[in-house]
Amino acid sequence: MFDNLKSVAIYARVSTEEQAEEGYSIQAQLDTLRQYAKQNRYIVSKEYKDEGISGKSIQNRPQLQQLLRDAKQGLFQEVIVWKINRISRNQLDLLTIVDELQKHGVSFRSYTENFETETPMGRFALQMMGSVAELERNTIVDNVKMGMKQRARQGKWNGGKVLGYESVEVEGSTFRKRKETRLVIVESEAALVRMIFEKYASGKGIKAIANELNHLGYKTKWGKPFSVVAVKDILNNPLYVGKIRFNKQENWTVKRRKGTNASPILADGEHEPIISEELWNTVQAMYKTKSEKPAQVFHGSFPFTGVMRCPMCGHGMVAQRATRKNKNGEIKYTLYYQCGQFANKGSAVCRANSVRADYAEEEILARIEKIVSQPQITEDVARELGQRQEVDKEPLVQELKHLDKELADIKRKMGKYMGLYENDMLEVEILKARFQELKEQEQRLSARKAEIECQLQSGEAAPIPFEVLKGMLREFRNVFKRADHAKRKQLVHALIKEITVTKDRKIDSIEWQFDSMLN
């Protein structure tokens, strides 16, 4: 009787903006699709929910990625969604997903548009509706961008946190979907901004400024210690001289720094400036002069960055070069590994804890040679590295539990804010700002969770030829010395998980990728 019943998977998604403005609900989507499955006598194999995540990209949607992996395992025969744009608003992504499902004998059906992919007409309808969904999204994006550009040209702030100011609601705003806001100076923060500009104008370097601020206990707008980048961003922000700059980066999520716009919008702002135009011009001239200096050539290789840890804070150690001049005028360079936190944020956060690179390399290579000099260990390690197909799961399982706890806490906070909004105790502008912060945290955590789940499920690793590995281990020092920097890093990471350093800056212990072979 039940042999002919179809097994289906339900997928639901809602973005943060839709939750706040459009009234979409994950629960409403699920209830509708459950009822639909019941009416058609389908068996719901599993439900997948991506909450507070945009439909722009499919990469950062852990539940969608899990659905595709489960489809590959044959856990269901059809995927049903409330509306086509729940899967993707991008036509190429949509067709890619449907094609992937069809490879594994899984059909796709949209409840609202009432079509499926089991027939040629259904597939044609999918392509048409997918094009409409992408057109709709692109139109919305263009309209929003156009509105934001117009606001910028009028000297209005388009939102976001910035040190020295806060956004306050404009009285009598006629906006319907969002409250109009303006920037007002926070004097305690403005004094800090002036200090940063004045110190740079007096000749102090960016790292020195960050270090001093951290020693004095100052924090960024986000409550974090100042880094070199944070100080640099302040010094280059025309907002502080009363200007509004917009569209400096275009399509950041795709192009990253390659999307830098050579001609961003720059207009006189409605807000009050924090620094004078004279101070701004002085700082910009000095910054330009320093940036035009030729970059230092950083001689030497640092293969142990990423695995060597600071003895005080546990942060990864990075490259450092010390320069000194001999009596005969010859310049001599000494290479070190130093704490990455110190390098970026100064001595208020940690100490340099420098370890000479030549000593570190010799000591670590000697320990590697000692290990691989034993024929049986060489063979066992080569086999372990070459044939291991499963990751060490216990650390990943523990990290996954921690991530689940953090994600649950974010969901709780979102629910709390939504409840306040529904009871008219929270303005939509504040709600969106809170949701945006939580969403960024959630996307970062969800991406890591998806990565771990994929590792735990597949445990796949590219096989390495056994004899090649064995030969490399026997001649490790020679292989290491001949290799270029990238290859050296690969060799180190293939053998070593972590290197600890003592407080007197000596190599302490090495945690091997194959510790179990040495017991």
N, C-alpha and C positions, 0 to 999 in steps of 0.2 A: 504493500500500500504506500509506503514511504519512499520506495526506490526512485520514483519519478519526481520527487520534490527537489526544487532547485535550492542550492546553497548560495547565499548572497552575503556580501560585505557592505556595510553602510559607512559612507565617509561624510563627515560634516566639518565645516570650517567657518570661522568668523574672525574678522580682523578687529583690532582695537577700535578703529574709527567707526566701524559698523555697529559695534556694541554701544558706543556712546551716542551716535547720531541717528542711525537708521533703524534701530530696533530689532536687528537680526538677533537670533538666539540659537545657540547650539542645541538647547533642549527642544526648541520648537522644530528644528530640522530633524532631530532624532525621532521625536514623537510622530511626525508626519511620515517619515520613511518606515518606521516600525509598523504603523497602521497599514501602509501600502503593502509591505511584505506579508502581513497577516492576511489581507484581502486576497492576495495572489497565491497564498499557501506556500510562501518561500520560507526557508529556514535561515535565520540570521546567524551566520557563522561567527561574525565578530564586528564590533563597531570601532571606528577610528575617528578621533576628534583632535583637530588642531585649533586651539583657541587663542585668540589675540594675535593671529599671524596673517600677514598680508598674502594675497593671491598673486603677487607680482612674480615671485620666484618659487620653484619647487624644492630648492636645495635645503632651505632652513625649515622644512616641515617634517619633523621626525615621524609623525603618525602616517603621513603619506608615504614616506620612504619604507616604513614598516609594512604598509599595505602592499607595496610592490614586491617586497621580499616574500610576504606570505602568498601572494599570487603565484610566485615562482614555485612555491612548495605545493601548490594545488589545493589550498585550504578552502577555496570557494569557487563558484562558477560565474558569478556576476558581481559587479560593483555598481551600487546605486547611490546617486547623490540627489539632493533637493533641487539644485540648479547647476548648470554646467560651469558657471564661474566659481563654484565652490572648489572644483578641481584645479582650475587655472584660468587666469584672464589672458594668458599668453597663448596664441594659436599654436605656435611651434611646440611649446611644452605640453599642451593638451593632446596634440596628435602623437607626440612621443609617448606619453603615458598610455594612451589607448592602444598604440601599436605594441607597447611592451606587454600590456594585458592580453592582447590577442595572441601574442607569441605563446602564451601559456594557457590558451584556451579559455580565457576569461573575457566575458562581454562587459559592456559599459552601458548604463542606462541613466537618463536624467528624468526625475519625476515631474518637474515643472514644465519642461519643454516637450515631454512625452515622446521621446525617441530612444532608440537603442542602436547598437552597432552590429547586430546579428544579420542585418540585411543591407544590400547596397544602398537603398534609399535612406536607411537609418544612418549609415556612415556619411552619406552626402549631407544629410541634415546636421550631423555633428560638425562637419567642416564649416557649414554656413553659420551655425550658431556660435561656433568657436571664433569665427571672424568677427561676428557681431559683438561678442564679449570683449575681444581685444580692442575693437574700435571704440567700444563704450569706455573701456579703461583708459585708452590713450586720449580720448576726448576729455575725460575727467581730469587726467594728469595735465593736459595742455591748458585747460581752463584754470586749474589751480595755480599753475606756474605763471600764467598770464596775470592773474589777480595779484600774486605775490610780487611780480615784477612791477606792476603798477603801484602797489603800496610802497615799494622801495623807492621808486622815482618820486613819490610824493613825500619821501623822508620818513616813512612809517616803519616801525620795527616789525619784522615778520616772526618774531618769537624765538624762544631759546634762553637758556641761562647764560649770563655774562657777569663777570666780576665787576662790581662798581655800580650796578643798576639792578632794579627790579621792575617787573611789569605790573602795572596797576590798571584797573578798568577805567575806561573813559566814560564819564557821566553823560547820560543822554544818548548813548550809542544806539544807532538804528540797525545794527547788524542783526540778522535773523538767526543764523546758524552758529555764530560764535560772538563772544564779547570782544569789542574793540579795546585794545590795550595801548598804553604808551609807557615809555621808559622814564623812570625817575631815579635820581641819584641816591645811593645808599652811602652816606658820608663816611662811615667807618671803612667800607670797602674802597671808596674813591680815594681815601688817603693812602691806602696800600698801592693802588694803581699809580698814583702820582710818585710814590716812593720808587717804584720799579723804573719808571721813565727817567726820573732824576738821577738815579744811581747809574743807569746805562749812559746817560748824557755826560756824567762825570768821569766816564772811562771804565767803569766796572764791567766785567764780562758777564755773559748770560748765566753760565754755570755758577759763578761766584754769587750772583744775585739770588739764584735759586737756593744755594747753600745757606746764605745769610737769612733769607726768609724762613727757611725750615728751622734754623737755629732759634729764631725769634718766636717760633710757634705758629706762624701764619699758615693758613690753609687755602686751597683753591675754592671756587664756588661749590665744588662737589665734595668739599671736606677732605681732600687728599693733600699730601705734601706737594710742594711745587717741584716740577721737573723742568729740565731745560726747554722742552717743547712748550710747556705751559707758559713760561716767561716769554718765549719767542712769540707765541700767539698774541699775547697782550701787547707787546711792542709793535706788532704789525697790524693791529686792529684799528682802523680809522674811526671806529665808533667813539673812541675816547676823545677825539678832536671834533666831535659833533657831526660826523658823516655816517651815512648808511651805505654799506657795501653789500651787494647781493649778487648771487650767481657767479661767485668766484670759482666754484667747482661745478661742473656739469656731469650728470650721470655718474656720481661718485661710486655707487654700488657696482657699476660695470667697469668704468674706466679708471677708477681710483685717481692717482695723481696725474695720469695722462689726460684727464678731463679738465685740467686747469684752463680757465677762460682768460684769455689775454686781455679782454675788454669787459670786465664786470661792471655792473651798474654801481655808480658812486654818486650819491646825491646828498645835499644838505639835509640833515636830520631834524625832526621836530624836537628832539631831546636836547638837554643841556650838556655841553662838553665838560669833561673832567680835567683835561689838560689844555694848555694854550697851544695855539697854532705854531708859535715859535719853538716851544719844546718839542712838539711833534716833528717839525721839519729838521731840527737838530738831530734827533734820534734816528730819523729815516736816513739822513745823509751819512751818519756814522755807520749805521747798519749796512748800507749799500757799499761803503768803502771796505768794510771788513769782509763782506760776502764776495767781493770781487777779487780778493786775494786768492792765489792758486791754492788748491786743496793740498794738504800734506800727503805725501806718498807714505803709506803705512807699510814699511818693509816687514817681512816675517810672516810666519804661518802660526795660527792659533787653533789647532785641531781639537783642543779640549774644552773650548767654550761650549756650554750646553750641558756638560756632564760634571764639570768641576764646580763645587759649591762653596760659598762664603762660610767661614767657620762661625760667624756671628749671627747672620740673618738667614742663612740657607739659600740666598738668592744665587742665581747663576753668575759665574765670573766671566768678565769680558776682557778684551784686549786693551793693553796700555803700553805706551812707549815713553821711556824717560830719555831725555837728551842732555848730554853734558859735553863741554869742550875741553880737550886736553891742553897742556901748556903750549904745545906746538901749533895750536889752532885747529887741530883735527876734531871733528864732531863725532861723538860716539853715541850709539843708540843701545839702550838696554830694554829688552822686552819683558813684560810682566803680564800676569793675569790679575785683575782686580775686581772687587765686588761691583756688580752691575748697578745696584741701588746707589752706592757711593758715586759711581761715574755719572749717574743721571740726576741724582737729587742732593748729593753732597754729604758732608760729615754729620749733619743733624739726623740723618736716617741710618747711616752705618759708617764703618771705617773702610779704608781702601783694602786692607788685609792682602797686600800685594804678594804674589808668588812669582819668582823669576821663571820665565818661560823655558829657558835652557835647562834649569834644574828639574822642572816639572816633567819635561819631555824625557829626559834621561832616566829619571826615577820610574816613570810609568812604563817606558819601554823595557827597562830592566825587569820589572815585575811581570810584564807580559811574556818576555823571553823565558823567565823562570818557570812560568806556568806551562808554556807550550814546549819546553825542552823535554818533557816527559812523554815518550811516544804514545802511551796508552791514553793520556789526557788529550794529546793533540788529536788522536783519532776520534775520541769520544766527543770532544768539542766540535770538531769538523762535522761529525754526524749530527750533533745536536743543532748546530747552526744551519746545516744544509737541509735537514729533513723535518725540522720542527714545523708543524702546521697549525698548532694551537697556541694562542697567547696565554700568558700566565693570567688566569681569570680572576683570582681572588682580589688583587688590588682594584681591578676594574669593577668587580661586583660591589666592593665597598664604596668606590667613588660613585657608582650608579645609585646606591642607596642615599648617599649624601645629596646628589643632584635631585632625586625625587623629593627629598625633604625640602630643599630650597624651592623647587618648582611649586610644591603644594603651598608653601608659605606665600609665594607670589600670587597664586590663585586666591588664597584667603584675603590678601590685601586688595586685590581687584574686586572681589565680591563685596568687601566692606565699602570701598569707594563707590561702587555702583549702587549699593543700598542707600548711601547718603545722597547720591544724585537723584535717585528715584523718589526720595522723600523731600526733595527740594532743599536739602541742607548743604549742597555743594554745586557750584556753578560749573557748567559744561567745560569752560576754559580750564579751570583747575583740574577737573576730571581728566581731560585729555592730556594735560601736562603730567599728571601722576601716572596715567596709563602708559604714556610714552616712555617714562623712566622704567616702569616695571616691564614693559614690553621688550626694551633693549636687553634688560637682564635675562628675561625669559628666553629670548631668541638665542642669546649666547649660551645659556645653560642647556637649552633644547638641542642646539647643534652639537654640543659636546656629548649629550646623552645619546643622540642618534649615532654618533661616531662609535661610542662604547658599545651600544647594542649591536651595531654592525660587526664589530670586532668579536664580541662574544658569540654571535650567531654563526659567522662564517669562519673566523679563525684562520683565514687563508693567508699564506705567505709564499712568495715566489721561491721555488726551489733553487738551491745553489749547488752547482756540481761538486760532488764530494772530494774528488781528487784535487780539483783546483783549490778548494778551501784548505785542504790538508797541506798542500805545497806552500800556500801563502802563510800559513801559521808557522811552518818550519823555518821559513825565511822572512819572518815578520819584519824585523828591523830593516832589512834591505828593501823589502817591498814598500815599507812606510817611507823610507828616505827618498825613494824614487818617485813616489806618487805626488800628484799635484794636490793643492789644498782641499779641493772637493773630495777627492778619493781618500785623503787622510781622514777627513771627518767621517766618511762612510765606514772606514775600517774601525775607527775608535767606537762609533756608535754600535757597530756590529758586535763588539766585544764587551763594552763597558756601559753599565747603567748609570753609575754615579761615582764621583771621586770626592772624598771629604778631605778637608785641610785642617791641620791643628792650629791652635792660637798662635804658635810661633812660626806659622807660615810654611809648614812642611807637609808633604803628602802623607795623609793618614791612612785611610782604608780605601780600597777599591771594591765596589759592588759589581760583580761580573754578570753578564747576561746569562751565564751558564753556571751560576754558583752551585747548583745541585750536583754538578759533575765533580766538584772538588771535595764534597763531604764523604 
